[in-house]
Amino acid sequence: MGEFYSRYANPTVRSFEEAVAALEGADDSLAFASGMGAVSAVILALCAHGDHIVAQRQLYAGTLAFLQGPCQRFGIETTLVDGAEPGAFAAAVRPGRTMVVLAETPSNPRLDLVDLDELGALRGPIVVVDSTLATPLCQRPLDHGAHISLHSATKGIAGHNDATLGVISGEKELIDSIWSYAVLHGATPSPFDALNGLRGIRTLSVRTTQQAGSAMVLAEVLSDHPAVSAVHYPGLSSHPQAELAKRQMRNGGTVLSVELAGGAPATRRFLSAVRLFRVATSLGGPETLVCHPATTTHASLTADEAALVGVTEGMLRISVGLEDPSDLLRDAFQALD
Ligand SMILES: Cc1ncc(COP(=O)(O)O)c(C=O)c1O
């Protein structure tokens, strides 16, 4: 694809795309300057004025803002459904008008899941799955029949909190048609970030195995702490979709969210007391990061929208890093105390 100009193709970016395609079991992949670059380019490549999208309510707030802002302004209508409810996507599809079905599983920040087999069985629209929180080693949406697997590679894939990158994978013909639009959209990744993405892939397996193991330890232990009213983690048997998690994910992933019984004041005290956890909004890197979604990543939601997707004032999202889990627990305990 024309390596005469880096917006069209670049050998370092191409190496990153080939590595992701291999991980996803895909014909081909296409990289972008960010996860949002991937989301916006895919939707604008596939939809025109008058078209319809079915998306889940439990979406990363930037994706939701894109659907409700620019897409609406361009006459692309979106129906939001509860992605965790069986049959919800199929019921909202309008034959001939729905061009894209957009799901995110696990969802950010409450770790709700969408049944990938159910998505793969949909006929008509292009099914796009944002699989960022799982990484390609934990789940492969294409194996279940989805058309496009999408990642903010800023997160687990690049994996070191030092790159901004997005990537999609799917059948060559579909990726080629999105590429024809993407070169005009211009959310082109830098070769430097793609190199950091390739560097991240070299250790993706050891990092995510360690991180998911530690996330499970934190989820189990924090579930029993009196200051914690709920823990959301797909690896826990108490997760409402634990069976689905076992069917489609290799482990519970590297991210969990907890709700503190003391609500917003308790989260503020926790965030100012932690010493090993770092207070920051990204996820998937080597350092354990904690954030308060209601005032950061999901601050753009109205109170009603936040209530519908379960982003509460007492919720903290934790991206588990590579530290020893016993050190993390010690820090969590002293901050909760
Ligand atoms: C699930 C999910 N998708 C997409 C994005 C957007 O990615 P980026 O920040 O790389 O644009 C994020 C960012 O947090 C995310 O969590």
Ligand as a Chemical Component Dictionary entry (heavy atoms), coordinates in Angstrom:
data_LIG
# 
_chem_comp.id                   LIG 
_chem_comp.type                 NON-POLYMER 
_chem_comp.pdbx_formal_charge   0 
_chem_comp.three_letter_code    LIG 
# 
loop_
_chem_comp_atom.comp_id 
_chem_comp_atom.atom_id 
_chem_comp_atom.alt_atom_id 
_chem_comp_atom.type_symbol 
_chem_comp_atom.charge 
_chem_comp_atom.model_Cartn_x 
_chem_comp_atom.model_Cartn_y 
_chem_comp_atom.model_Cartn_z 
_chem_comp_atom.pdbx_ordinal 
LIG C1 C1 C 0 -12.002 1.180 25.666 1  
LIG C2 C2 C 0 -11.318 2.364 25.061 2  
LIG N1 N1 N 0 -11.441 2.591 23.740 3  
LIG C3 C3 C 0 -10.869 3.649 23.152 4  
LIG C4 C4 C 0 -10.129 4.565 23.876 5  
LIG C5 C5 C 0 -9.489  5.729 23.190 6  
LIG O1 O1 O 0 -8.121  5.496 23.055 7  
LIG P1 P1 P 0 -7.027  6.656 22.857 8  
LIG O2 O2 O 0 -6.907  7.370 24.161 9  
LIG O3 O3 O 0 -5.792  5.900 22.454 10 
LIG O4 O4 O 0 -7.537  7.555 21.782 11 
LIG C6 C6 C 0 -9.961  4.373 25.247 12 
LIG C7 C7 C 0 -9.191  5.346 26.039 13 
LIG O5 O5 O 0 -9.170  5.322 27.265 14 
LIG C8 C8 C 0 -10.571 3.247 25.855 15 
LIG O6 O6 O 0 -10.445 3.004 27.180 16 
# 
loop_
_chem_comp_bond.comp_id 
_chem_comp_bond.atom_id_1 
_chem_comp_bond.atom_id_2 
_chem_comp_bond.value_order 
_chem_comp_bond.pdbx_ordinal 
LIG C1 C2 SING 1  
LIG C2 N1 SING 2  
LIG C2 C8 DOUB 3  
LIG N1 C3 DOUB 4  
LIG C3 C4 SING 5  
LIG C4 C5 SING 6  
LIG C4 C6 DOUB 7  
LIG C5 O1 SING 8  
LIG O1 P1 SING 9  
LIG P1 O2 DOUB 10 
LIG P1 O3 SING 11 
LIG P1 O4 SING 12 
LIG C6 C7 SING 13 
LIG C6 C8 SING 14 
LIG C7 O5 DOUB 15 
LIG C8 O6 SING 16 
# 
